Amino acid sequence: MRAKTHASGWTILGISLIGAGIFIYFAFFVFGMASAILSIPDAGSGGVAMFALFALTVGLPLTGLAILVLKVVVDRLKNSEDNYYSKNVER
């Protein structure tokens, strides 16, 4: 049985992206959507700023979750002990 005592780089990356998305979301919430829109001098660029904020608050956590799910799948496929039990142990 293999014991891991530290997190892998993919785990740290996934959790960091989720944390960054949560941090950006709460920062955006605290400062307010209205003040962000009003601070933009050109009214035409407000949509771009809102899209960028939306992409950061939704995209970073989703990317982090996707990385963690991919890590779980890859770990499951590489683990020979899981393969042995799935083939040889009765349910």
Buried (B, 14 or more C-beta within 10 A) or exposed (E): EEEEEEEEEBBEBBBEBBEBBBEBBEEBEEEEEEEBEEEBEEEEEBEEBBEEBEEBBEBBBEBBBEBBEEBEEEBEEEEEEEEEEEEEEEE
